[in-house]
Amino acid sequence: MIGLNWQKSSFSSGDGNTNCVELATGPTGALHLRESDEPTAILTTPLPAVRALLGHIKAGDLDFGGER
């Protein structure tokens, strides 16, 4: 994915040896995620799906009380 502006997590220490999650958005609005230690493995998802997931997390819909 050439031309994406990757951003590291704010929890990253910032040194070059820190592996962390990086995010980028593409021209279509899709969200791209990758691990900094394996930059060619990229997960891409549409932004509405990410918004829906975050909404469920914030609402507690995914809290199963430790049950699986």
Buried (B, 14 or more C-beta within 10 A) or exposed (E): EEEBEBEBEEEBEEEEEEEBBBBBEBEEEBBBBBEBEEEEEBEEEEEEEBEEEEEEEEEEEEEEEEEE
